[in-house]
Amino acid sequence: MKKGKFALLSIFSIIIVFAIAVGAAYFLGDSSLSDMSETTNDETISTEPVTEAPTEPDKTEILLNSMTLEEKVAQMMMVSCHEGVNIEAASSYGVGAICLYSHSFEEKSADEVKAMIESYQSLNYVPMLVSTDEEGGTVVRVSSNPQLRATPFLSPMELFTQGGMDIVKSDTLEKAQLLLSLGVNVNLAPVCDVPLDETNYIYDRCFSLNADETAQYADAVVSVMKQNGIGSCLKHFPGYGGSVDTHESMAYDDREYSAFENGDFKPFKAGINAGADCVLVTHNIVNCIDPLMPASLSLPVHNELRNKLSFNGVIITDDLVMEGIQQFTDGNSAAVLAVKAGNDMIICEDYSSSVDAIVAAVNNGEIAGSQIDESVKRILKWKENLGLI
């Protein structure tokens, strides 16, 4: 108690001394003390309240929060625009993306293609990812039209043979510039598969039989694409190897896990490290990872991609119309199985039924609404990075 009284008395004495000093300064006309409350050691202390600079709201969060569940799920659809698919209807439905094939570009001038794509975009309230497969060689959706390019783009192997990695990079740049000029903002490339030999189905679409060389190729192509503002997609995870064509039947891969870890995964890792936006998962059954389900519908395969390869971008299925996938759906919606496996986007024709099935699965608790939100966030962030929103 005594110590408390002493402290209080000391404080009171200091206040009295300060008051006398201020009064004396006032009567003497000395303004120096009047500034004591504002200066210390010749440094001015602002008396204005400190306010933090306003942070700009996240565009993707605002957009996501404005969407209904149906609109969110529609963003997860990449409509495979085969002949007979009504692209205008899909665009006005609000799908997140479309994939255009050769027939969409045939016999059209560059101006006609650009006007066509602009008309599709105008129907959708959120700009779409407009994609195509312009790999070079056997898969050329755009450059197969001589009005758009005098000759089709060469395959990666042919390019490298002609001029090494420099010509591969310049070819990638030309592809990016051509596609962007038409309104295509995503090229579903590069192919990161490493075939086992020259007889394999995927061989003609690949860069090399060597995983390390293919990794260098993936790094170079993705880097150029990213620098020039066009979306990239690594395919076909976890690696085709020597598998047969899943467009026609199911493919089984019996290799040991070490073959993927020490080989097939390398190009995907390189592409991811270079900033790839998207990874496309194949329909192959890879027995060492999941012997029961095609990779595109397999949670263990997607866990490899997220956890082993640390990929945080958009994961997309291969086209669900392929024959190889149908026998594994057991009457269930392949789209629902694909989402449950961890895909963010689904390539399909029947987008309306797929949306309905996924929405129903969310409403009955089969799929968490938070998972849908996370997938749509990734998709919207990709669009933002490409300057679409």
LOMIBA-36771 format. One line per 10 residues: their letters; for each residue x, y, z of N, C-alpha, C. Coordinates in steps of 0.2 Angstrom, whole numbers. Layout:
<sites>
A> X:Y:Z:X:Y:Z:X:Y:Z  ...
</sites>
This chain:
<sites>
MKKGKFALLS> 4:-6:0:0:0:0:4:6:0  10:6:4:14:12:4:17:13:-2  20:8:-5:23:9:-12:18:12:-17  12:10:-17:7:12:-21:5:20:-20  5:22:-14:4:29:-12:10:33:-15  16:30:-14:22:33:-16:22:34:-24  21:29:-27:20:30:-35:15:35:-37  9:35:-34:4:40:-36:7:47:-34  10:48:-29:13:54:-27:18:57:-32  22:52:-34:27:54:-39:24:56:-45
IFSIIIVFAI> 19:52:-48:16:54:-54:13:61:-54  9:62:-48:6:69:-47:11:74:-47  17:73:-44:22:78:-44:25:80:-51  26:75:-55:28:76:-62:23:80:-66  16:78:-65:11:82:-68:11:90:-66  12:91:-60:13:98:-58:19:102:-61  24:98:-61:31:101:-63:29:103:-71  26:98:-75:25:99:-82:21:105:-83  15:105:-79:10:111:-79:14:118:-78  18:118:-73:21:124:-72:26:126:-78
AVGAAYFLGD> 29:121:-81:34:123:-86:30:125:-92  24:122:-94:20:124:-99:18:131:-98  15:133:-92:13:139:-90:18:145:-91  24:143:-89:30:148:-90:31:149:-97  31:144:-101:33:145:-108:27:149:-111  21:148:-109:16:152:-112:17:159:-111  18:161:-104:19:168:-103:25:171:-106  30:167:-107:37:169:-110:36:169:-118  31:167:-121:30:167:-128:34:161:-131  36:156:-127:41:151:-130:36:145:-133
SSLSDMSETT> 36:144:-139:32:139:-142:35:132:-142  42:132:-140:45:126:-141:42:120:-137  40:121:-131:36:116:-127:30:114:-130  26:119:-134:20:117:-137:21:111:-142  27:110:-144:28:105:-149:31:99:-146  31:99:-140:34:93:-137:30:86:-138  24:88:-138:19:82:-139:19:79:-146  22:83:-151:23:81:-158:30:79:-160  35:80:-156:42:79:-158:45:75:-153  50:71:-155:54:67:-151:60:66:-154
NDETISTEPV> 66:68:-152:73:67:-155:72:69:-162  69:75:-164:69:78:-170:65:74:-175  61:69:-173:57:65:-178:50:67:-177  46:68:-182:39:70:-182:35:64:-181  31:64:-176:26:59:-175:19:61:-177  16:57:-182:10:59:-185:5:58:-180  0:63:-179:-6:63:-175:-12:60:-178  -11:59:-185:-17:57:-189:-18:49:-187  -24:47:-187:-25:40:-186:-22:35:-192  -20:30:-190:-17:25:-195:-22:21:-198
TEAPTEPDKT> -23:21:-204:-28:17:-208:-24:12:-213  -26:6:-213:-23:1:-218:-26:2:-225  -22:1:-230:-24:2:-236:-30:-4:-238  -35:-2:-241:-40:-7:-242:-38:-12:-247  -39:-18:-245:-38:-24:-249:-43:-25:-254  -41:-26:-260:-45:-28:-266:-48:-34:-265  -55:-35:-265:-58:-41:-265:-56:-46:-270  -56:-53:-268:-54:-58:-273:-60:-59:-278  -58:-58:-284:-63:-59:-289:-66:-66:-289  -62:-71:-289:-65:-77:-289:-69:-79:-283
EILLNSMTLE> -67:-77:-277:-72:-78:-272:-78:-75:-272  -78:-69:-275:-85:-65:-276:-89:-69:-281  -86:-71:-286:-90:-75:-291:-92:-81:-289  -88:-85:-285:-90:-91:-283:-96:-91:-278  -96:-86:-274:-101:-85:-269:-107:-82:-272  -107:-80:-278:-113:-78:-281:-117:-83:-285  -113:-89:-285:-116:-95:-289:-121:-99:-285  -125:-102:-289:-129:-107:-286:-125:-114:-287  -128:-119:-283:-124:-126:-284:-124:-128:-291  -130:-127:-295:-130:-129:-302:-125:-125:-306
EKVAQMMMVS> -124:-119:-305:-120:-115:-309:-112:-117:-307  -111:-119:-301:-104:-121:-299:-103:-127:-303  -107:-132:-302:-106:-139:-306:-105:-138:-313  -109:-133:-316:-108:-132:-323:-101:-129:-325  -98:-126:-320:-91:-124:-322:-86:-129:-322  -88:-135:-319:-84:-141:-319:-85:-145:-326  -89:-143:-330:-90:-146:-337:-85:-144:-342  -81:-148:-345:-78:-146:-352:-82:-150:-357  -86:-147:-361:-90:-151:-366:-86:-153:-372  -85:-159:-373:-82:-161:-379:-86:-160:-385
CHEGVNIEAA> -85:-156:-389:-89:-153:-395:-88:-157:-401  -90:-164:-401:-90:-168:-406:-95:-166:-411  -95:-168:-417:-100:-167:-422:-107:-169:-419  -112:-164:-420:-119:-165:-417:-120:-162:-411  -115:-160:-407:-116:-157:-401:-117:-149:-402  -123:-147:-399:-125:-140:-399:-120:-136:-395  -115:-132:-398:-111:-128:-394:-114:-122:-391  -119:-119:-395:-122:-113:-392:-126:-115:-386  -130:-121:-386:-134:-123:-380:-129:-124:-374  -123:-127:-375:-119:-128:-370:-116:-122:-367
SSYGVGAICL> -114:-117:-372:-112:-110:-369:-117:-107:-365  -123:-106:-368:-128:-103:-364:-130:-106:-358  -129:-113:-357:-130:-117:-351:-126:-114:-345  -120:-112:-347:-115:-109:-342:-110:-114:-340  -108:-118:-345:-102:-123:-344:-96:-119:-343  -91:-122:-340:-85:-119:-338:-80:-119:-344  -81:-124:-349:-76:-125:-354:-79:-129:-360  -76:-128:-366:-78:-132:-372:-71:-134:-375  -72:-140:-378:-66:-143:-382:-68:-144:-389  -64:-140:-393:-66:-140:-400:-62:-145:-404
YSHSFEEKSA> -65:-148:-409:-61:-153:-413:-61:-151:-420  -58:-155:-425:-56:-152:-431:-62:-150:-435  -68:-153:-435:-74:-151:-439:-76:-144:-437  -74:-141:-431:-76:-134:-429:-72:-129:-433  -66:-131:-435:-61:-127:-439:-61:-128:-446  -64:-133:-449:-63:-135:-456:-66:-130:-460  -63:-128:-466:-65:-124:-471:-67:-117:-469  -64:-115:-463:-66:-108:-460:-59:-104:-461  -60:-97:-462:-55:-93:-462:-53:-91:-454  -48:-88:-453:-46:-86:-446:-51:-81:-443
DEVKAMIESY> -54:-76:-448:-59:-72:-445:-66:-75:-444  -67:-80:-447:-73:-84:-446:-73:-88:-440  -67:-91:-438:-66:-95:-432:-66:-90:-426  -63:-84:-427:-63:-80:-421:-70:-77:-420  -74:-76:-425:-81:-74:-424:-85:-79:-421  -84:-85:-423:-87:-91:-420:-86:-92:-413  -80:-91:-411:-78:-92:-404:-81:-86:-400  -80:-80:-402:-83:-75:-399:-91:-75:-398  -94:-78:-403:-101:-79:-402:-103:-84:-396  -99:-89:-396:-100:-94:-390:-98:-91:-383
QSLNYVPMLV> -93:-87:-383:-92:-83:-377:-97:-78:-375  -100:-75:-380:-105:-70:-378:-111:-73:-375  -112:-80:-376:-118:-83:-373:-117:-85:-366  -111:-85:-363:-110:-87:-356:-108:-81:-352  -111:-82:-346:-110:-76:-341:-103:-76:-338  -100:-82:-338:-93:-82:-336:-89:-84:-342  -83:-81:-344:-79:-83:-350:-77:-90:-349  -77:-94:-355:-76:-101:-355:-68:-102:-356  -66:-107:-354:-60:-110:-356:-61:-113:-363  -58:-111:-368:-60:-113:-375:-53:-117:-377
STDEEGGTVV> -54:-124:-377:-48:-128:-378:-48:-132:-385  -43:-135:-387:-42:-139:-392:-36:-143:-391  -35:-148:-395:-29:-152:-395:-24:-151:-401  -19:-147:-400:-15:-145:-406:-8:-147:-403  -7:-154:-404:-1:-157:-401:5:-156:-407  3:-157:-413:8:-158:-418:8:-165:-420  9:-166:-427:10:-173:-429:3:-176:-431  1:-181:-427:-5:-185:-429:-11:-181:-426  -10:-177:-421:-16:-173:-418:-15:-166:-419  -19:-163:-424:-19:-156:-426:-26:-154:-428
RVSSNPQLRA> -29:-151:-423:-36:-149:-424:-37:-143:-428  -32:-138:-427:-32:-132:-430:-28:-131:-437  -22:-133:-436:-17:-132:-442:-18:-137:-448  -23:-142:-447:-25:-146:-452:-29:-142:-457  -31:-136:-456:-35:-132:-460:-30:-127:-463  -28:-128:-470:-23:-124:-473:-25:-116:-473  -31:-115:-472:-33:-107:-471:-30:-104:-465  -29:-109:-460:-26:-106:-453:-19:-107:-453  -16:-112:-456:-9:-113:-457:-7:-116:-463  -2:-114:-466:0:-117:-473:1:-125:-472
TPFLSPMELF> 4:-127:-467:6:-134:-466:4:-136:-459  2:-142:-457:1:-144:-451:7:-144:-446  6:-143:-440:12:-143:-435:15:-150:-435  22:-150:-435:25:-156:-435:25:-159:-428  26:-166:-427:26:-169:-421:32:-167:-417  32:-168:-410:38:-166:-406:44:-169:-408  44:-176:-410:50:-179:-412:53:-177:-418  49:-175:-423:51:-172:-429:54:-166:-428  51:-162:-424:54:-155:-423:61:-155:-420  61:-159:-415:68:-160:-411:73:-162:-416
TQGGMDIVKS> 71:-167:-420:76:-170:-425:79:-164:-430  74:-160:-431:76:-154:-436:80:-149:-433  79:-147:-427:82:-141:-424:83:-141:-416  83:-147:-413:84:-147:-406:78:-143:-402  80:-142:-396:75:-139:-391:73:-132:-393  77:-128:-397:76:-122:-399:70:-121:-404  70:-126:-408:64:-126:-413:58:-129:-410  58:-133:-405:52:-135:-401:49:-129:-397  54:-125:-395:51:-119:-391:48:-114:-396  51:-113:-402:48:-108:-407:42:-111:-410
DTLEKAQLLL> 41:-117:-410:35:-120:-413:30:-119:-407  31:-120:-401:26:-119:-396:24:-112:-396  29:-107:-397:27:-100:-397:22:-99:-403  23:-102:-409:19:-101:-414:12:-103:-413  12:-109:-410:5:-112:-409:1:-108:-404  5:-105:-399:1:-101:-394:-1:-95:-397  3:-92:-401:0:-85:-405:-5:-87:-409  -5:-92:-413:-10:-94:-418:-17:-95:-414  -17:-100:-409:-23:-101:-405:-26:-95:-402  -22:-91:-399:-24:-85:-395:-27:-80:-400
SLGVNVNLAP> -25:-80:-406:-27:-75:-411:-34:-77:-413  -36:-84:-412:-42:-86:-414:-47:-86:-409  -45:-85:-403:-49:-86:-397:-49:-92:-393  -44:-96:-395:-43:-103:-391:-38:-101:-385  -40:-102:-379:-36:-100:-374:-32:-106:-370  -34:-112:-372:-31:-118:-369:-29:-123:-374  -22:-125:-374:-20:-130:-379:-19:-136:-374  -23:-142:-376:-22:-148:-372:-16:-151:-374  -10:-149:-371:-4:-151:-373:1:-148:-367  7:-151:-366:10:-156:-370:9:-163:-368
VCDVPLDETN> 10:-168:-372:9:-175:-371:16:-177:-367  15:-180:-361:20:-181:-357:22:-189:-356  18:-193:-360:19:-200:-360:26:-202:-362  28:-208:-359:34:-211:-362:33:-218:-364  32:-219:-370:31:-226:-373:36:-230:-372  35:-237:-372:40:-242:-370:44:-244:-377  41:-243:-382:44:-244:-389:40:-241:-394  43:-242:-400:40:-238:-406:33:-241:-409  31:-247:-406:25:-251:-408:19:-248:-404  20:-245:-398:15:-243:-394:10:-238:-397
YIYDRCFSLN> 4:-238:-395:-1:-234:-398:1:-226:-397  3:-224:-392:5:-217:-390:11:-215:-393  15:-219:-396:22:-217:-398:22:-211:-403  18:-211:-408:18:-205:-413:16:-198:-410  13:-198:-404:12:-192:-401:17:-190:-396  22:-194:-395:27:-192:-389:33:-189:-392  37:-187:-387:43:-184:-388:49:-188:-388  49:-193:-384:55:-198:-383:53:-204:-380  57:-209:-381:57:-215:-377:60:-215:-370  63:-209:-369:67:-208:-363:63:-203:-358
ADETAQYADA> 62:-205:-352:59:-200:-347:62:-194:-346  69:-194:-345:72:-188:-344:72:-183:-349  73:-185:-355:72:-181:-361:65:-178:-362  60:-182:-360:53:-180:-361:52:-175:-355  55:-176:-350:54:-171:-344:57:-164:-346  63:-164:-350:65:-158:-353:61:-154:-358  58:-159:-362:53:-156:-367:47:-153:-363  44:-156:-358:38:-154:-354:40:-147:-351  46:-147:-348:48:-140:-345:48:-135:-350  51:-136:-356:52:-131:-361:45:-129:-364
VVSVMKQNGI> 41:-133:-365:34:-132:-368:30:-128:-363  29:-130:-357:25:-127:-352:27:-120:-351  34:-119:-350:37:-113:-349:35:-108:-354  36:-110:-361:34:-105:-366:27:-103:-366  22:-109:-365:15:-107:-365:13:-103:-359  16:-104:-354:15:-99:-348:17:-92:-349  23:-91:-352:25:-84:-354:21:-81:-359  17:-85:-363:13:-81:-368:6:-82:-367  4:-83:-360:-3:-83:-358:-8:-88:-361  -6:-94:-363:-11:-99:-365:-10:-105:-360
GSCLKHFPGY> -16:-107:-359:-17:-113:-354:-13:-119:-357  -10:-123:-352:-7:-129:-354:-11:-135:-350  -10:-141:-353:-12:-147:-350:-8:-153:-351  -5:-156:-345:-1:-162:-346:-5:-168:-347  -3:-172:-351:-7:-178:-352:-3:-184:-354  -4:-190:-353:-10:-193:-349:-8:-196:-343  -9:-193:-337:-7:-196:-331:-11:-202:-329  -7:-207:-326:0:-207:-324:5:-209:-329  3:-210:-335:7:-212:-341:5:-217:-345  4:-217:-351:2:-222:-355:6:-228:-356
GGSVDTHESM> 13:-227:-356:17:-232:-357:16:-236:-363  15:-243:-363:14:-247:-368:6:-249:-369  2:-245:-366:-5:-247:-366:-9:-246:-372  -14:-250:-373:-18:-249:-380:-22:-243:-379  -26:-242:-385:-30:-236:-386:-36:-236:-382  -37:-232:-377:-43:-232:-373:-49:-229:-376  -48:-227:-382:-54:-224:-386:-59:-230:-388  -55:-236:-388:-59:-242:-391:-60:-248:-386  -55:-248:-381:-56:-253:-376:-52:-251:-369  -53:-255:-364:-50:-254:-358:-42:-256:-358
AYDDREYSAF> -38:-252:-356:-31:-254:-356:-28:-255:-349  -24:-260:-348:-22:-263:-341:-14:-262:-342  -11:-259:-336:-4:-258:-336:-2:-262:-330  2:-267:-331:5:-271:-326:12:-270:-323  14:-264:-325:21:-262:-323:21:-261:-315  27:-262:-312:29:-260:-305:28:-253:-304  27:-251:-298:27:-244:-296:33:-240:-297  39:-244:-297:45:-241:-298:46:-238:-305  42:-241:-310:43:-239:-317:40:-232:-317  35:-231:-314:31:-224:-314:36:-219:-310
ENGDFKPFKA> 38:-221:-304:41:-217:-300:48:-215:-303  51:-219:-306:58:-218:-309:57:-216:-317  52:-216:-319:51:-215:-326:45:-210:-328  39:-213:-329:33:-210:-331:32:-203:-327  33:-203:-321:31:-197:-317:36:-191:-318  42:-192:-321:47:-187:-322:44:-181:-326  41:-183:-332:39:-177:-336:33:-173:-333  29:-177:-329:24:-173:-326:26:-169:-321  31:-171:-317:34:-167:-312:37:-161:-315  41:-162:-320:44:-156:-324:39:-151:-326
GINAGADCVL> 34:-153:-329:28:-149:-331:25:-145:-326  24:-149:-320:21:-146:-314:26:-140:-311  32:-142:-311:37:-137:-308:37:-131:-313  36:-132:-319:36:-126:-324:30:-122:-324  25:-124:-320:19:-120:-319:13:-122:-323  13:-129:-325:7:-132:-329:0:-130:-325  -5:-128:-329:-11:-126:-326:-16:-132:-325  -15:-138:-329:-20:-143:-329:-16:-150:-330  -19:-155:-327:-16:-162:-329:-22:-166:-330  -22:-170:-336:-27:-174:-339:-26:-181:-337
VTHNIVNCID> -31:-185:-334:-30:-191:-331:-33:-196:-336  -29:-201:-338:-31:-206:-343:-36:-211:-340  -39:-216:-344:-43:-221:-342:-40:-227:-341  -33:-228:-342:-30:-234:-341:-30:-237:-333  -31:-243:-332:-30:-246:-326:-23:-248:-324  -20:-244:-319:-13:-245:-317:-14:-250:-311  -12:-256:-312:-13:-261:-306:-9:-259:-300  -3:-257:-301:1:-255:-295:-2:-250:-291  -6:-245:-293:-9:-240:-289:-16:-241:-288  -20:-244:-292:-27:-246:-291:-29:-251:-296
PLMPASLSLP> -30:-257:-294:-31:-262:-299:-39:-263:-301  -43:-259:-297:-50:-260:-298:-53:-255:-303  -51:-249:-303:-54:-243:-307:-49:-240:-312  -52:-237:-317:-48:-233:-322:-45:-227:-318  -39:-225:-320:-36:-220:-317:-40:-214:-316  -44:-212:-322:-48:-206:-322:-54:-206:-316  -55:-213:-314:-61:-213:-309:-58:-216:-302  -51:-215:-301:-48:-218:-296:-45:-213:-291  -47:-214:-284:-45:-209:-279:-38:-210:-278  -35:-216:-277:-28:-217:-276:-23:-214:-282
VHNELRNKLS> -26:-214:-288:-22:-211:-293:-22:-204:-292  -27:-201:-291:-28:-193:-289:-24:-191:-283  -23:-196:-278:-19:-194:-272:-12:-194:-274  -10:-198:-279:-3:-198:-281:-1:-191:-284  -6:-189:-288:-5:-183:-292:-5:-177:-287  -9:-177:-282:-10:-171:-277:-4:-172:-272  -3:-178:-269:2:-179:-264:9:-180:-266  10:-185:-271:17:-187:-273:20:-182:-277  16:-179:-282:18:-174:-287:17:-167:-285  13:-166:-279:12:-159:-276:8:-154:-281
FNGVIITDDL> 4:-157:-285:0:-153:-290:-6:-150:-287  -7:-143:-288:-12:-139:-285:-17:-136:-290  -16:-138:-296:-20:-135:-301:-26:-139:-303  -29:-138:-309:-35:-142:-311:-33:-149:-314  -37:-154:-311:-36:-160:-313:-43:-162:-318  -42:-165:-323:-47:-166:-328:-47:-173:-331  -53:-176:-332:-53:-182:-335:-52:-182:-342  -50:-188:-345:-50:-189:-352:-57:-189:-354  -59:-189:-360:-66:-189:-362:-70:-195:-360  -75:-194:-357:-79:-199:-354:-84:-203:-359
VMEGIQQFTD> -83:-201:-365:-87:-205:-370:-83:-211:-373  -77:-211:-371:-72:-217:-373:-75:-223:-371  -75:-228:-375:-78:-235:-374:-75:-238:-368  -68:-237:-367:-65:-241:-361:-68:-239:-355  -71:-233:-354:-73:-231:-347:-80:-234:-345  -84:-236:-350:-91:-237:-349:-93:-243:-345  -89:-248:-346:-90:-254:-342:-89:-254:-334  -86:-248:-332:-84:-248:-325:-89:-243:-321  -94:-241:-325:-99:-236:-321:-105:-240:-318  -106:-246:-320:-111:-250:-317:-118:-246:-316
GNSAAVLAVK> -120:-242:-322:-126:-239:-322:-126:-232:-318  -120:-231:-314:-120:-224:-311:-117:-219:-316  -118:-213:-314:-115:-208:-318:-108:-208:-318  -104:-208:-323:-97:-208:-324:-95:-201:-321  -99:-196:-322:-97:-189:-319:-96:-189:-312  -101:-192:-308:-101:-193:-301:-95:-197:-299  -94:-202:-302:-88:-206:-300:-81:-202:-301  -81:-198:-306:-75:-194:-308:-74:-189:-303  -80:-186:-300:-79:-180:-295:-77:-184:-288  -80:-189:-287:-78:-193:-281:-71:-195:-281
AGNDMIICED> -68:-196:-286:-61:-198:-287:-56:-192:-286  -59:-186:-287:-54:-180:-286:-54:-176:-292  -57:-177:-298:-57:-173:-304:-60:-166:-302  -57:-161:-305:-60:-154:-305:-65:-153:-311  -63:-155:-316:-67:-154:-322:-68:-161:-326  -73:-161:-330:-75:-168:-333:-76:-166:-340  -72:-170:-345:-74:-169:-352:-79:-174:-354  -85:-171:-356:-90:-176:-358:-95:-172:-363  -99:-176:-366:-104:-173:-371:-110:-171:-367  -113:-176:-363:-119:-175:-360:-118:-171:-353
YSSSVDAIVA> -117:-165:-354:-116:-160:-348:-122:-159:-344  -128:-159:-347:-134:-157:-343:-135:-163:-338  -135:-169:-341:-136:-175:-336:-131:-176:-331  -125:-174:-333:-119:-175:-328:-120:-169:-323  -122:-163:-324:-123:-158:-319:-129:-161:-314  -134:-163:-317:-140:-165:-313:-137:-171:-308  -133:-175:-311:-131:-181:-307:-127:-179:-301  -122:-174:-303:-118:-172:-297:-121:-168:-292  -126:-163:-294:-130:-159:-290:-134:-164:-285  -137:-169:-288:-140:-174:-284:-136:-177:-279
AVNNGEIAGS> -130:-179:-281:-125:-182:-276:-123:-178:-271  -122:-171:-272:-121:-166:-267:-127:-166:-262  -133:-165:-265:-139:-164:-260:-140:-170:-256  -138:-176:-258:-139:-182:-254:-133:-184:-250  -128:-180:-250:-122:-181:-245:-117:-185:-248  -118:-188:-254:-113:-192:-257:-106:-188:-259  -107:-182:-261:-101:-178:-262:-102:-171:-258  -97:-169:-255:-97:-163:-250:-97:-157:-255  -101:-152:-252:-102:-146:-256:-95:-142:-256  -91:-143:-250:-85:-140:-250:-80:-142:-255
QIDESVKRIL> -81:-149:-257:-76:-151:-263:-78:-148:-269  -84:-147:-271:-86:-143:-277:-84:-136:-277  -84:-133:-271:-81:-126:-270:-74:-126:-272  -70:-131:-269:-63:-131:-270:-61:-132:-277  -65:-136:-281:-64:-137:-288:-65:-131:-292  -71:-128:-291:-73:-122:-294:-68:-116:-293  -65:-116:-287:-60:-111:-285:-54:-111:-290  -52:-118:-291:-46:-119:-295:-48:-117:-302  -54:-119:-304:-56:-117:-311:-56:-110:-312  -59:-106:-308:-60:-99:-308:-53:-95:-308
KWKENLGLI> -48:-98:-303:-42:-95:-303:-38:-96:-309  -39:-102:-313:-36:-103:-319:-38:-98:-324  -44:-97:-324:-47:-92:-329:-44:-85:-327  -44:-83:-321:-41:-77:-319:-34:-76:-321  -30:-81:-320:-23:-81:-322:-22:-80:-330  -27:-83:-334:-27:-82:-341:-30:-75:-343  -32:-71:-338:-35:-64:-340:-42:-65:-342  -46:-70:-341:-53:-71:-343:-57:-67:-338  -56:-67:-332:-60:-64:-327:-55:-60:-322
</sites>
